[in-house]
Amino acid sequence: DVIAGFLYAILILVVFHPIVDLIDNFNLTYKYAPLIIITFEMMAVEKVEEQLAALRIARRCVPSEEPAYLLDIDTSTAAQPGSSRFVAVSCSNQSIRVYNRETLRFLREYSGHPGILSGVRFAHACDSVVFSACSEGTVKCWDVRSATQKPVQVFSGYPSNVFISFDVSCSDLIVCAGTEKVEKDTFLVFWDARGITDCASTAKEPLGVYSESHNDDITKICFHPIEPNLVVSGSTDGLVNVFDINKDNEDDALISTCNSDSSVSSLGWSGEDYKQVYCMTHGEGFCWWDMAQLDTEEPITLLHVVDVRESVCAENHGLHYLVGGLYHEKAGKLFLIGGTSTGNIHLISCSTDGLSLVGTLRGGHSATVRSFCWSPTDESLLTGGEDAQLLLWKPGAVERSLTNKASLKISSSVQKRVRVHNTSLKSRKK
């Protein structure tokens, strides 16, 4: 009936649209239109879920001489169609490694950081510029085409700042970093990122700070993908704050405060025009809010799951942790990435009705997966973990590498040596 209605609707629109007297025929069109739209949306989502479940290893990087946990991954945007892209990885040995995006061939490493790294982010408009934040109170900018170990720009914080999170606006104009709590203070620190290659070796001072909206470590920062003035921050105080940084002061800038009821480990934007915000917690919880409902009487909470491990049945392998979220624009669907301590990766679909397992990627990692990066261009997935492996997954791929996976597993003695913190945020903040 739905297909027949669809064909009939097309016939009416094409042939009889000019005839006003046949207006009654359009009632049939409108009757079936919602069903047609819903059917196509369901088909699109099902296809995407099938593609995600069909991800297979296409490449894996050659193991480094010094194994380390791969804590964060980002990829550059190709400057021109067909040009090479880069992958940057922050590691637990306080280094940044750069690879070719397609081949995963190692290119260079920036080492010798005086503190713990809290992520990597490529500039949106320049494919060779990558940023990193460090616990010693700086955000540095590197040109990955250059072999020099010297950053092209340093954004310096205030003396007491210990940065544990950061991000770069979609316009590349603003850099923001979040601090650990020192005594009673915790800050969001902002810099003007314009002209980063014009004043190399000089330290840029902050534009200013937000200091009143969080009262504990700011664990995650994420700028809006298309609105450069919007940024969301999450903290171990359980709060997820959305700011409009175009406003004159912090009070006016704070658009919304959502409470996750637990320490925030990851967050991001989703939904049409990215009007939704989601977060994961160190207790493996999940919260999802709709910012479009802020000025309405409708509730903004779309879903709140206290412990995803208990709500998602991942066959006999279980779900041990969450890594982050992935918003699939084509399907208009939010997915979560989680996994097991043995390296299995679970793909989880989100809806207002709850969470459901889409598929499990096996045979790649041999230990906890710490990071991932989704590429909508070729619908591929990069993953990194505590086994020191960087893997590239593509739908239906056949692995070209003949590397013995057993040789890639870090021994327990090395794992102990490269641990990031003696006590993790998860254990400290419970």
C-alpha positions, -999 to +999 in steps of 0.1 A: +000+000+000+028+024+008+046+018-025+013+021-044+006+054-026+040+067-034+036+060-071+001+075-071+014+106-053+041+111-080+015+107-107-007+134-091+021+158-086+035+156-121+004+153-142-024+169-123-007+196-102-020+225-125-056+213-123-072+230-093-104+210-096-085+178-087-075+192-053-091+162-036-065+140-051-038+157-031-054+145+001-043+110-009-008+124-015-006+140+019-021+109+035+008+087+023+036+113+024+045+108+061+046+071+056+068+075+025+093+098+044+094+075+074+100+044+052+129+060+034+145+073+066+143+038+081+159+023+050+187+049+052+194+042+088+193+004+083+218+008+054+242+028+075+239+003+104+248-025+080+278-005+067+290+001+102+286-035+112+305-045+080+336-025+089+368-045+085+405-038+090+420-022+059+453-011+073+473-011+105+503+009+113+537-006+118+544-010+155+566+018+171+599+009+187+585+025+219+550+012+224+525+036+240+488+040+246+471+059+217+449+084+236+435+107+210+432+107+171+423+134+146+426+136+108+432+166+086+409+178+059+423+174+024+434+208+011+426+197-025+407+168-039+430+138-042+457+153-020+471+134+010+456+136+044+473+133+078+465+115+110+478+128+143+479+107+175+486+118+210+504+091+230+509+082+266+547+087+263+540+125+258+546+124+221+525+132+190+528+109+160+518+118+125+508+093+098+496+093+062+458+089+064+454+062+037+485+041+041+491+047+079+528+051+070+546+068+099+558+103+089+572+120+121+570+124+158+570+154+181+584+144+215+598+159+246+566+174+259+571+184+296+537+172+306+507+149+298+490+156+265+453+161+264+445+156+228+452+166+192+431+187+168+438+197+132+429+232+119+398+231+098+411+253+070+448+242+069+455+205+065+491+207+078+484+226+111+477+205+142+472+217+178+480+199+211+474+208+247+497+199+276+493+197+314+522+221+318+499+250+308+503+255+271+486+247+238+510+243+209+506+245+172+527+223+148+532+222+111+532+185+102+550+192+069+580+204+088+605+180+104+615+206+130+606+198+167+598+235+173+561+245+173+550+273+150+530+289+178+526+285+216+495+296+235+505+301+270+481+300+300+483+315+334+509+302+359+486+278+378+469+264+347+470+226+342+453+219+309+434+186+306+411+194+276+409+217+246+394+223+212+396+247+182+365+265+168+353+255+133+364+289+120+400+283+135+397+317+151+395+306+188+413+280+209+398+270+242+414+249+270+400+235+302+420+232+334+422+209+364+409+224+397+437+242+415+427+251+451+392+265+444+398+276+408+389+260+375+390+278+341+380+278+305+409+297+289+405+314+254+430+326+228+428+343+195+443+318+170+445+341+140+479+344+123+494+313+138+521+310+112+530+347+112+544+350+147+563+317+153+582+312+185+562+339+203+538+330+231+502+342+227+485+354+259+449+345+266+420+367+255+403+359+288+387+331+309+354+317+322+358+309+359+323+306+374+305+279+355+323+248+367+336+240+402+358+210+393+382+196+366+370+205+330+375+172+313+361+179+279+355+208+255+338+207+221+331+236+197+300+234+176+307+219+141+291+248+122+285+277+146+320+290+157+306+310+187+291+279+204+311+257+227+301+230+252+322+219+282+319+190+306+334+185+341+339+161+369+313+182+387+287+165+364+277+197+346+276+201+308+275+238+299+267+254+266+282+289+259+278+316+233+312+332+234+300+362+213+284+375+245+301+401+266+305+382+298+303+347+312+269+351+328+253+361+295+274+336+275+260+306+295+231+294+274+223+261+292+235+240+321+226+203+320+234+179+348+247+144+340+247+134+377+282+120+372+318+129+361+318+137+324+343+118+303+333+127+267+308+149+249+297+162+215+270+176+192+244+158+172+211+161+154+198+183+126+219+214+125+237+200+155+212+213+180+216+184+204+243+178+230+253+144+244+278+132+270+293+101+285+304+097+321+333+080+339+307+057+353+298+046+317+265+066+317+250+084+288+230+117+286+214+133+255+197+167+254+179+188+228+190+225+229+162+233+204+137+229+232+153+255+255+128+282+247+098+258+247+078+240+273+090+206+261+116+187+282+152+190+268+163+155+279+161+130+251+176+101+270+194+094+303+210+060+309+228+057+342+249+027+332+251+017+295+268-016+304+236-028+320+212-016+292+231-028+262+234-066+257+266-072+237+262-110+233+285-129+255+313-104+254+298-077+275+303-040+273+331-027+296+334+010+287+324+038+264+349+057+242+327+084+226+300+094+202+297+094+164+270+115+147+263+101+112+251+131+091+237+111+062+215+089+084+208+117+109+217+092+136+238+092+167+260+061+175+282+054+205+315+036+204+323+012+233+343-019+238+358-046+260+392-050+277+401-076+251+398-051+222+364-058+208+346-026+196+309-023+200+288+000+178+256+012+196+226+030+181+209+058+200+172+067+199+148+083+223+135+048+230+169+036+242+202+021+231+207-010+209+238-029+197+244-025+159+275-047+156+309-057+170+343-053+154+366-081+163+400-093+155+417-059+155+428-047+190+440-069+218+434-044+246+412-015+256+404+009+228+411+045+239+404+066+209+387+068+175+381+091+146+352+088+121+357+099+084+324+107+067+342+111+034+349+074+029+328+062+059+359+047+075+369+045+112+404+049+128+409+034+162+438+034+187+443+016+220+464+004+248+479-023+226+497+006+207+479-002+175+464+023+150+439+006+128+419+018+098+385+001+093+365+003+060+332-014+050+340-049+036+378-043+036+404-070+034+435-064+055+466-060+034+491-062+063+506-095+071+518-084+105+514-110+132+489-095+156+504-114+186+535-093+182+515-061+185+503-068+220+521-048+247+534-070+275+521-063+310+555-048+321+554-023+293+518-015+300+527-006+336+555+016+324+534+037+301+503+042+322+491+078+318+481+084+354+488+066+386+452+072+395+427+078+366+400+105+367+375+076+370+390+064+402+398+098+417+364+113+411+340+086+423 
